[in-house]
């Protein structure tokens, strides 16, 4: 059972920091979809908190906007917005492909992007897609009456299972990431259904082609659920960027990734799935970008 003394709904950052200061040990929430699972795990179902601080009514933590080549998204943005927000559909379609696999419709409406990152689950579905978008997170704290912000790359923010750089008394404000409207995208997740499956392997791939529509000019592949933190496959990105890809080249690249699996369970299964996902997602992202692999030469070509 989860119990608490106070349920607080601040409407500004200052009110939120006041609440955290008045109630040491309070837990912040937004969508609260992971709150009960967190309380139950390893605690025989009994957790008591001094307060729950609900951040969902703070306007500064919401909204989606574009500033040049970067997108800003508030931490309390619901996962459903990744599918349905017009700006995100146009400028970061990989997020919509990811959201299709996230839980079910009801949970997507409630769960938040910031919450999915702060929880730092190794199986967090949004992490690979956001990592591939070069996401930075902005964190806020209050010192001497002033609200101070710091920006951290997502690649450094998640330290391990349930561990992040978020310090006591800090709040995740927003995410900022690249706008990539011209990239082909693909998202893969193991499971028999699109919803309600905890990831064993998940992967996001983005690719941009040159003016001829044949040569890769930008490639981003990020994986999750196979180790303690999500990661980019920088070596595979470097291998294929600048080339005219072929099915054989994609297969060769996929054969190089099995050693990235560092999970303690189902290692051989994860290695096989990860290799297959890399090959399949590369082909799917290239097809989304408009490249027909069947019409390319058999050997890989470099610039």
C-alpha positions, 0 to 999 in steps of 0.5 A: 500500500502507498500512503502519504500525508499530503498531495500537493498541486503547485502551479508554478516552479516556485510553489513546487520548490516551496513544497519540496522544501517544506516536505523533505523526502517528498516524491515528485510526479506528473503522470504517476503511471509508474508510482505504484509499481515503484512503491511495490517493488522490493517493499512488500507493498508498503511505502509511506511518503511525507508528500506527493508533489504533482507537477502536472499543473505547472505551465512552464513544464508543458508545451512544444515549440521550435527554435531554429533547428532544435525542438523544445518540449516540456517535461510534462508533455504526455507520451501521446503527444509524440504521436499526435502533435503536428510539430513533432509529427513533422520535425521528429517522426521517430518519436511517433514511431516509438510512441506506437509501442508505448503501453496503451492509449490510456497510459500514453495519455497520462504518462509523461516524457520527463517521467519516462527519463527520470525513472531511468528504466533500462527498458524505457522506450523513449530513450533510444529515440531521444538519444538519436535526436541528440537530446539535452535535458534542462534541470532546475534548482532554487538557490537563495531565492533564484531558479538556476538551470543547467543543461545536460546531454541525455547521454550523460543524464542516465547513469544506470537503472533508476539512477540519473544526474537529477539531484535532490531538490532538482526538477526536470524542466524540458527537453531540447533535441534536433529537428530532423524532418528529412530523415527516414526513421524506424523503431523496433521493439521486441514483443508480440504486440505493440502495447503493454510489452516491456522491452527486451530490446528496443532500437531507433534508427534515423538516416538522411540521404544526399541529393541523389537519394543514394548515399548516406549523409547522416546516420543515427542508431540508438539502442536500449534494454540490452544494458544498464543505459541506452547508447548510440552505435557510433561505430556503425554510424561511422561505418555506413555514413558516406556510403551507398549502402547495400543489403550485404553492408547492412548485414555486415554492420548488424553482425558487429553489434552483438557484444553491446548486450550487457544485460544479465538475462537472456543474453544469447536471445538479446544478441540475436534480436539486436543484430536482426533489429539493426539490419531490419531498422536500417533497411526500413529507415532507408526505405522511409527515406526513399532508397530502394536497396534492390536497385543499388550495386552489390558492393559498398561505395565510399565518398 
